[in-house]
Amino acid sequence: MLNTFHIGHSLRMKGHPNDNAVAEATSKVMKAEFVYQMDFQSLHHLELEFFDYINCYNKHRIHETVDYGFLFFIETHPLK
């Protein structure tokens, strides 16, 4: 799908341990939950749906990397 809209990515191929593991895991989840579930009619449609997905991903979805909490809560209530 990235090729359809001439969008590149910066992650390297599998098997390169120097890449960011969190970014790779996020990318995997995003593909499974968002990219492969949708049929985008245009770049504008993709942008609108992606904005909604990221909003939901950040505010309403629990995340293992923050002890199964919400990213939005962690960002708005930093540790002191």
Biopython code that builds the backbone (N, CA, C, O; Angstrom):
import numpy as np
from Bio.PDB.StructureBuilder import StructureBuilder

atoms = [
    (1, "MET", "N", (0.816, -1.181, 0.000)),
    (1, "MET", "CA", (0.000, 0.000, 0.000)),
    (1, "MET", "C", (0.866, 1.253, 0.000)),
    (1, "MET", "O", (0.512, 2.236, -0.651)),
    (2, "LEU", "N", (1.985, 1.245, 0.709)),
    (2, "LEU", "CA", (2.850, 2.421, 0.727)),
    (2, "LEU", "C", (3.283, 2.796, -0.680)),
    (2, "LEU", "O", (3.343, 3.976, -1.025)),
    (3, "ASN", "N", (3.583, 1.797, -1.483)),
    (3, "ASN", "CA", (4.006, 2.070, -2.854)),
    (3, "ASN", "C", (2.908, 2.739, -3.666)),
    (3, "ASN", "O", (3.195, 3.578, -4.520)),
    (4, "THR", "N", (1.658, 2.380, -3.414)),
    (4, "THR", "CA", (0.536, 2.971, -4.142)),
    (4, "THR", "C", (0.526, 4.483, -4.005)),
    (4, "THR", "O", (0.254, 5.194, -4.972)),
    (5, "PHE", "N", (0.821, 4.976, -2.815)),
    (5, "PHE", "CA", (0.800, 6.416, -2.557)),
    (5, "PHE", "C", (2.200, 7.020, -2.532)),
    (5, "PHE", "O", (2.389, 8.155, -2.094)),
    (6, "HIS", "N", (3.185, 6.246, -3.009)),
    (6, "HIS", "CA", (4.576, 6.715, -3.104)),
    (6, "HIS", "C", (5.109, 7.181, -1.750)),
    (6, "HIS", "O", (5.727, 8.240, -1.634)),
    (7, "ILE", "N", (4.850, 6.354, -0.725)),
    (7, "ILE", "CA", (5.317, 6.640, 0.629)),
    (7, "ILE", "C", (6.413, 5.637, 0.967)),
    (7, "ILE", "O", (6.234, 4.432, 0.790)),
    (8, "GLY", "N", (7.533, 6.128, 1.448)),
    (8, "GLY", "CA", (8.632, 5.248, 1.820)),
    (8, "GLY", "C", (8.643, 4.973, 3.307)),
    (8, "GLY", "O", (7.936, 5.631, 4.070)),
    (9, "HIS", "N", (9.439, 4.005, 3.723)),
    (9, "HIS", "CA", (9.596, 3.715, 5.147)),
    (9, "HIS", "C", (11.080, 3.649, 5.457)),
    (9, "HIS", "O", (11.904, 3.458, 4.562)),
    (10, "SER", "N", (11.411, 3.805, 6.718)),
    (10, "SER", "CA", (12.821, 3.885, 7.082)),
    (10, "SER", "C", (13.332, 2.675, 7.867)),
    (10, "SER", "O", (14.517, 2.627, 8.198)),
    (11, "LEU", "N", (12.490, 1.715, 8.169)),
    (11, "LEU", "CA", (12.942, 0.535, 8.897)),
    (11, "LEU", "C", (13.707, -0.389, 7.960)),
    (11, "LEU", "O", (13.399, -0.481, 6.772)),
    (12, "ARG", "N", (14.693, -1.061, 8.502)),
    (12, "ARG", "CA", (15.494, -1.987, 7.702)),
    (12, "ARG", "C", (14.811, -3.344, 7.626)),
    (12, "ARG", "O", (13.741, -3.545, 8.199)),
    (13, "MET", "N", (15.436, -4.266, 6.919)),
    (13, "MET", "CA", (14.876, -5.606, 6.753)),
    (13, "MET", "C", (14.930, -6.384, 8.070)),
    (13, "MET", "O", (15.630, -5.996, 9.006)),
    (14, "LYS", "N", (14.179, -7.490, 8.127)),
    (14, "LYS", "CA", (14.182, -8.368, 9.298)),
    (14, "LYS", "C", (15.593, -8.869, 9.561)),
    (14, "LYS", "O", (16.398, -9.018, 8.642)),
    (15, "GLY", "N", (15.877, -9.123, 10.826)),
    (15, "GLY", "CA", (17.164, -9.680, 11.188)),
    (15, "GLY", "C", (18.228, -8.657, 11.510)),
    (15, "GLY", "O", (19.390, -9.018, 11.691)),
    (16, "HIS", "N", (17.867, -7.401, 11.585)),
    (16, "HIS", "CA", (18.821, -6.347, 11.936)),
    (16, "HIS", "C", (18.495, -5.862, 13.351)),
    (16, "HIS", "O", (17.614, -5.019, 13.524)),
    (17, "PRO", "N", (19.192, -6.382, 14.361)),
    (17, "PRO", "CA", (18.846, -6.078, 15.750)),
    (17, "PRO", "C", (19.078, -4.627, 16.154)),
    (17, "PRO", "O", (18.635, -4.215, 17.227)),
    (18, "ASN", "N", (19.756, -3.847, 15.327)),
    (18, "ASN", "CA", (20.008, -2.453, 15.680)),
    (18, "ASN", "C", (18.802, -1.556, 15.438)),
    (18, "ASN", "O", (18.790, -0.407, 15.880)),
    (19, "ASP", "N", (17.793, -2.060, 14.744)),
    (19, "ASP", "CA", (16.600, -1.254, 14.504)),
    (19, "ASP", "C", (15.793, -1.108, 15.790)),
    (19, "ASP", "O", (15.986, -1.862, 16.745)),
    (20, "ASN", "N", (14.918, -0.163, 15.804)),
    (20, "ASN", "CA", (14.098, 0.127, 16.967)),
    (20, "ASN", "C", (12.998, -0.926, 17.117)),
    (20, "ASN", "O", (12.076, -0.976, 16.303)),
    (21, "ALA", "N", (13.087, -1.755, 18.137)),
    (21, "ALA", "CA", (12.136, -2.849, 18.337)),
    (21, "ALA", "C", (10.725, -2.339, 18.607)),
    (21, "ALA", "O", (9.754, -2.943, 18.150)),
    (22, "VAL", "N", (10.600, -1.244, 19.336)),
    (22, "VAL", "CA", (9.274, -0.691, 19.624)),
    (22, "VAL", "C", (8.621, -0.205, 18.336)),
    (22, "VAL", "O", (7.431, -0.434, 18.122)),
    (23, "ALA", "N", (9.385, 0.461, 17.479)),
    (23, "ALA", "CA", (8.844, 0.937, 16.201)),
    (23, "ALA", "C", (8.419, -0.238, 15.326)),
    (23, "ALA", "O", (7.385, -0.173, 14.660)),
    (24, "GLU", "N", (9.201, -1.297, 15.323)),
    (24, "GLU", "CA", (8.848, -2.468, 14.523)),
    (24, "GLU", "C", (7.585, -3.130, 15.061)),
    (24, "GLU", "O", (6.724, -3.537, 14.281)),
    (25, "ALA", "N", (7.464, -3.243, 16.369)),
    (25, "ALA", "CA", (6.275, -3.841, 16.963)),
    (25, "ALA", "C", (5.043, -2.988, 16.672)),
    (25, "ALA", "O", (3.974, -3.516, 16.366)),
    (26, "THR", "N", (5.196, -1.679, 16.768)),
    (26, "THR", "CA", (4.096, -0.762, 16.463)),
    (26, "THR", "C", (3.677, -0.901, 15.012)),
    (26, "THR", "O", (2.486, -0.927, 14.702)),
    (27, "SER", "N", (4.652, -0.990, 14.129)),
    (27, "SER", "CA", (4.367, -1.155, 12.706)),
    (27, "SER", "C", (3.598, -2.446, 12.447)),
    (27, "SER", "O", (2.665, -2.462, 11.644)),
    (28, "LYS", "N", (3.978, -3.517, 13.116)),
    (28, "LYS", "CA", (3.294, -4.802, 12.949)),
    (28, "LYS", "C", (1.837, -4.707, 13.394)),
    (28, "LYS", "O", (0.938, -5.180, 12.699)),
    (29, "VAL", "N", (1.610, -4.095, 14.551)),
    (29, "VAL", "CA", (0.250, -3.928, 15.066)),
    (29, "VAL", "C", (-0.564, -3.053, 14.122)),
    (29, "VAL", "O", (-1.717, -3.364, 13.821)),
    (30, "MET", "N", (0.032, -1.962, 13.657)),
    (30, "MET", "CA", (-0.667, -1.036, 12.775)),
    (30, "MET", "C", (-1.083, -1.719, 11.471)),
    (30, "MET", "O", (-2.185, -1.493, 10.972)),
    (31, "LYS", "N", (-0.211, -2.543, 10.930)),
    (31, "LYS", "CA", (-0.549, -3.261, 9.702)),
    (31, "LYS", "C", (-1.714, -4.209, 9.942)),
    (31, "LYS", "O", (-2.653, -4.260, 9.147)),
    (32, "ALA", "N", (-1.655, -4.962, 11.039)),
    (32, "ALA", "CA", (-2.697, -5.945, 11.327)),
    (32, "ALA", "C", (-4.037, -5.293, 11.648)),
    (32, "ALA", "O", (-5.079, -5.770, 11.199)),
    (33, "GLU", "N", (-4.021, -4.214, 12.417)),
    (33, "GLU", "CA", (-5.263, -3.592, 12.880)),
    (33, "GLU", "C", (-5.808, -2.533, 11.933)),
    (33, "GLU", "O", (-7.005, -2.245, 11.947)),
    (34, "PHE", "N", (-4.944, -1.953, 11.114)),
    (34, "PHE", "CA", (-5.378, -0.813, 10.305)),
    (34, "PHE", "C", (-5.193, -1.054, 8.812)),
    (34, "PHE", "O", (-6.170, -1.062, 8.064)),
    (35, "VAL", "N", (-3.986, -1.243, 8.381)),
    (35, "VAL", "CA", (-3.677, -1.300, 6.950)),
    (35, "VAL", "C", (-4.405, -2.445, 6.263)),
    (35, "VAL", "O", (-5.056, -2.235, 5.240)),
    (36, "TYR", "N", (-4.306, -3.658, 6.810)),
    (36, "TYR", "CA", (-4.884, -4.821, 6.149)),
    (36, "TYR", "C", (-6.400, -4.917, 6.315)),
    (36, "TYR", "O", (-7.037, -5.758, 5.681)),
    (37, "GLN", "N", (-6.980, -4.073, 7.154)),
    (37, "GLN", "CA", (-8.423, -4.098, 7.384)),
    (37, "GLN", "C", (-9.182, -3.080, 6.532)),
    (37, "GLN", "O", (-10.413, -3.095, 6.494)),
    (38, "MET", "N", (-8.460, -2.208, 5.857)),
    (38, "MET", "CA", (-9.094, -1.098, 5.140)),
    (38, "MET", "C", (-8.822, -1.176, 3.640)),
    (38, "MET", "O", (-7.853, -1.795, 3.201)),
    (39, "ASP", "N", (-9.690, -0.542, 2.872)),
    (39, "ASP", "CA", (-9.496, -0.376, 1.435)),
    (39, "ASP", "C", (-9.580, 1.123, 1.163)),
    (39, "ASP", "O", (-10.672, 1.684, 1.079)),
    (40, "PHE", "N", (-8.440, 1.757, 1.029)),
    (40, "PHE", "CA", (-8.384, 3.208, 0.886)),
    (40, "PHE", "C", (-8.634, 3.619, -0.559)),
    (40, "PHE", "O", (-8.025, 3.083, -1.485)),
    (41, "GLN", "N", (-9.530, 4.567, -0.738)),
    (41, "GLN", "CA", (-9.899, 5.022, -2.076)),
    (41, "GLN", "C", (-9.001, 6.137, -2.587)),
    (41, "GLN", "O", (-8.906, 6.362, -3.793)),
    (42, "SER", "N", (-8.346, 6.831, -1.672)),
    (42, "SER", "CA", (-7.487, 7.953, -2.059)),
    (42, "SER", "C", (-6.515, 8.247, -0.918)),
    (42, "SER", "O", (-6.661, 7.728, 0.189)),
    (43, "LEU", "N", (-5.547, 9.067, -1.201)),
    (43, "LEU", "CA", (-4.610, 9.483, -0.160)),
    (43, "LEU", "C", (-5.349, 10.263, 0.925)),
    (43, "LEU", "O", (-5.038, 10.120, 2.108)),
    (44, "HIS", "N", (-6.314, 11.077, 0.539)),
    (44, "HIS", "CA", (-7.100, 11.841, 1.515)),
    (44, "HIS", "C", (-7.869, 10.889, 2.440)),
    (44, "HIS", "O", (-7.912, 11.096, 3.653)),
    (45, "HIS", "N", (-8.468, 9.855, 1.868)),
    (45, "HIS", "CA", (-9.185, 8.866, 2.671)),
    (45, "HIS", "C", (-8.231, 8.188, 3.654)),
    (45, "HIS", "O", (-8.572, 7.998, 4.821)),
    (46, "LEU", "N", (-7.044, 7.825, 3.186)),
    (46, "LEU", "CA", (-6.020, 7.232, 4.047)),
    (46, "LEU", "C", (-5.657, 8.177, 5.186)),
    (46, "LEU", "O", (-5.574, 7.752, 6.338)),
    (47, "GLU", "N", (-5.441, 9.443, 4.879)),
    (47, "GLU", "CA", (-5.064, 10.423, 5.906)),
    (47, "GLU", "C", (-6.140, 10.551, 6.975)),
    (47, "GLU", "O", (-5.830, 10.584, 8.166)),
    (48, "LEU", "N", (-7.406, 10.625, 6.559)),
    (48, "LEU", "CA", (-8.510, 10.755, 7.521)),
    (48, "LEU", "C", (-8.606, 9.526, 8.426)),
    (48, "LEU", "O", (-8.723, 9.653, 9.645)),
    (49, "GLU", "N", (-8.555, 8.357, 7.832)),
    (49, "GLU", "CA", (-8.654, 7.120, 8.606)),
    (49, "GLU", "C", (-7.438, 6.933, 9.516)),
    (49, "GLU", "O", (-7.565, 6.462, 10.646)),
    (50, "PHE", "N", (-6.270, 7.302, 9.014)),
    (50, "PHE", "CA", (-5.047, 7.168, 9.806)),
    (50, "PHE", "C", (-5.092, 8.085, 11.027)),
    (50, "PHE", "O", (-4.689, 7.680, 12.117)),
    (51, "PHE", "N", (-5.574, 9.306, 10.857)),
    (51, "PHE", "CA", (-5.716, 10.236, 11.982)),
    (51, "PHE", "C", (-6.616, 9.621, 13.054)),
    (51, "PHE", "O", (-6.287, 9.659, 14.239)),
    (52, "ASP", "N", (-7.747, 9.059, 12.639)),
    (52, "ASP", "CA", (-8.664, 8.433, 13.594)),
    (52, "ASP", "C", (-8.018, 7.233, 14.284)),
    (52, "ASP", "O", (-8.170, 7.046, 15.491)),
    (53, "TYR", "N", (-7.297, 6.425, 13.510)),
    (53, "TYR", "CA", (-6.647, 5.243, 14.078)),
    (53, "TYR", "C", (-5.603, 5.643, 15.118)),
    (53, "TYR", "O", (-5.574, 5.083, 16.214)),
    (54, "ILE", "N", (-4.752, 6.601, 14.785)),
    (54, "ILE", "CA", (-3.701, 7.034, 15.714)),
    (54, "ILE", "C", (-4.317, 7.643, 16.968)),
    (54, "ILE", "O", (-3.826, 7.412, 18.073)),
    (55, "ASN", "N", (-5.374, 8.409, 16.811)),
    (55, "ASN", "CA", (-6.063, 8.983, 17.967)),
    (55, "ASN", "C", (-6.562, 7.867, 18.886)),
    (55, "ASN", "O", (-6.372, 7.929, 20.101)),
    (56, "CYS", "N", (-7.185, 6.870, 18.318)),
    (56, "CYS", "CA", (-7.675, 5.736, 19.109)),
    (56, "CYS", "C", (-6.509, 4.947, 19.696)),
    (56, "CYS", "O", (-6.552, 4.547, 20.859)),
    (57, "TYR", "N", (-5.472, 4.723, 18.900)),
    (57, "TYR", "CA", (-4.303, 3.957, 19.341)),
    (57, "TYR", "C", (-3.654, 4.625, 20.551)),
    (57, "TYR", "O", (-3.265, 3.942, 21.498)),
    (58, "ASN", "N", (-3.537, 5.928, 20.528)),
    (58, "ASN", "CA", (-2.866, 6.652, 21.609)),
    (58, "ASN", "C", (-3.741, 6.869, 22.838)),
    (58, "ASN", "O", (-3.235, 6.864, 23.960)),
    (59, "LYS", "N", (-5.038, 7.057, 22.648)),
    (59, "LYS", "CA", (-5.895, 7.446, 23.772)),
    (59, "LYS", "C", (-6.747, 6.330, 24.357)),
    (59, "LYS", "O", (-7.128, 6.398, 25.525)),
    (60, "HIS", "N", (-7.052, 5.303, 23.567)),
    (60, "HIS", "CA", (-8.036, 4.322, 24.028)),
    (60, "HIS", "C", (-7.537, 2.886, 24.018)),
    (60, "HIS", "O", (-8.304, 1.973, 24.323)),
    (61, "ARG", "N", (-6.302, 2.665, 23.683)),
    (61, "ARG", "CA", (-5.755, 1.314, 23.576)),
    (61, "ARG", "C", (-4.671, 1.132, 24.634)),
    (61, "ARG", "O", (-3.832, 2.011, 24.830)),
    (62, "ILE", "N", (-4.694, -0.017, 25.317)),
    (62, "ILE", "CA", (-3.649, -0.270, 26.309)),
    (62, "ILE", "C", (-2.355, -0.664, 25.598)),
    (62, "ILE", "O", (-2.382, -1.203, 24.492)),
    (63, "HIS", "N", (-1.215, -0.385, 26.251)),
    (63, "HIS", "CA", (0.092, -0.626, 25.650)),
    (63, "HIS", "C", (0.995, -1.366, 26.625)),
    (63, "HIS", "O", (1.154, -0.966, 27.778)),
    (64, "GLU", "N", (1.576, -2.439, 26.143)),
    (64, "GLU", "CA", (2.481, -3.245, 26.960)),
    (64, "GLU", "C", (3.687, -2.438, 27.425)),
    (64, "GLU", "O", (4.158, -2.623, 28.548)),
    (65, "THR", "N", (4.193, -1.545, 26.576)),
    (65, "THR", "CA", (5.413, -0.794, 26.905)),
    (65, "THR", "C", (5.232, 0.155, 28.082)),
    (65, "THR", "O", (6.222, 0.630, 28.639)),
    (66, "VAL", "N", (4.005, 0.441, 28.471)),
    (66, "VAL", "CA", (3.753, 1.297, 29.642)),
    (66, "VAL", "C", (2.925, 0.515, 30.669)),
    (66, "VAL", "O", (1.962, 1.032, 31.234)),
    (67, "ASP", "N", (3.326, -0.749, 30.898)),
    (67, "ASP", "CA", (2.670, -1.636, 31.867)),
    (67, "ASP", "C", (1.162, -1.737, 31.646)),
    (67, "ASP", "O", (0.378, -1.653, 32.591)),
    (68, "TYR", "N", (0.776, -1.915, 30.413)),
    (68, "TYR", "CA", (-0.619, -2.077, 30.012)),
    (68, "TYR", "C", (-1.484, -0.892, 30.431)),
    (68, "TYR", "O", (-2.638, -1.049, 30.829)),
    (69, "GLY", "N", (-0.902, 0.283, 30.332)),
    (69, "GLY", "CA", (-1.639, 1.514, 30.577)),
    (69, "GLY", "C", (-1.959, 2.194, 29.255)),
    (69, "GLY", "O", (-1.752, 1.631, 28.180)),
    (70, "PHE", "N", (-2.460, 3.396, 29.357)),
    (70, "PHE", "CA", (-2.818, 4.174, 28.177)),
    (70, "PHE", "C", (-1.737, 5.215, 27.912)),
    (70, "PHE", "O", (-1.314, 5.918, 28.831)),
    (71, "LEU", "N", (-1.290, 5.319, 26.667)),
    (71, "LEU", "CA", (-0.255, 6.296, 26.326)),
    (71, "LEU", "C", (-0.700, 7.715, 26.650)),
    (71, "LEU", "O", (0.089, 8.516, 27.150)),
    (72, "PHE", "N", (-1.957, 8.027, 26.370)),
    (72, "PHE", "CA", (-2.458, 9.376, 26.614)),
    (72, "PHE", "C", (-2.340, 9.735, 28.092)),
    (72, "PHE", "O", (-1.951, 10.855, 28.424)),
    (73, "PHE", "N", (-2.670, 8.801, 28.984)),
    (73, "PHE", "CA", (-2.574, 9.066, 30.418)),
    (73, "PHE", "C", (-1.126, 9.280, 30.828)),
    (73, "PHE", "O", (-0.834, 10.186, 31.609)),
    (74, "ILE", "N", (-0.221, 8.469, 30.318)),
    (74, "ILE", "CA", (1.200, 8.603, 30.646)),
    (74, "ILE", "C", (1.725, 9.957, 30.181)),
    (74, "ILE", "O", (2.500, 10.601, 30.889)),
    (75, "GLU", "N", (1.308, 10.388, 28.998)),
    (75, "GLU", "CA", (1.772, 11.671, 28.466)),
    (75, "GLU", "C", (1.224, 12.853, 29.254)),
    (75, "GLU", "O", (1.916, 13.857, 29.418)),
    (76, "THR", "N", (-0.004, 12.750, 29.741)),
    (76, "THR", "CA", (-0.619, 13.872, 30.455)),
    (76, "THR", "C", (-0.361, 13.841, 31.958)),
    (76, "THR", "O", (-0.613, 14.829, 32.649)),
    (77, "HIS", "N", (0.140, 12.713, 32.473)),
    (77, "HIS", "CA", (0.455, 12.580, 33.895)),
    (77, "HIS", "C", (1.859, 11.997, 34.046)),
    (77, "HIS", "O", (2.003, 10.856, 34.485)),
    (78, "PRO", "N", (2.883, 12.748, 33.694)),
    (78, "PRO", "CA", (4.254, 12.222, 33.763)),
    (78, "PRO", "C", (4.662, 11.911, 35.199)),
    (78, "PRO", "O", (4.147, 12.494, 36.153)),
    (79, "LEU", "N", (5.599, 10.979, 35.322)),
    (79, "LEU", "CA", (6.124, 10.647, 36.648)),
    (79, "LEU", "C", (6.866, 11.833, 37.230)),
    (79, "LEU", "O", (7.502, 12.597, 36.504)),
    (80, "LYS", "N", (6.783, 11.984, 38.537)),
    (80, "LYS", "CA", (7.458, 13.112, 39.186)),
    (80, "LYS", "C", (8.676, 12.641, 39.913)),
    (80, "LYS", "O", (9.380, 13.446, 40.523)),
]
sb = StructureBuilder()
sb.init_structure("model")
sb.init_model(0)
sb.init_chain("A")
sb.init_seg("    ")
for serial, (resi, resn, name, xyz) in enumerate(atoms, 1):
    if name == "N":
        sb.init_residue(resn, " ", resi, " ")
    sb.init_atom(name, np.array(xyz, "f"), 0.0, 1.0, " ", f" {name:<3s}", serial, name[0])
structure = sb.get_structure()
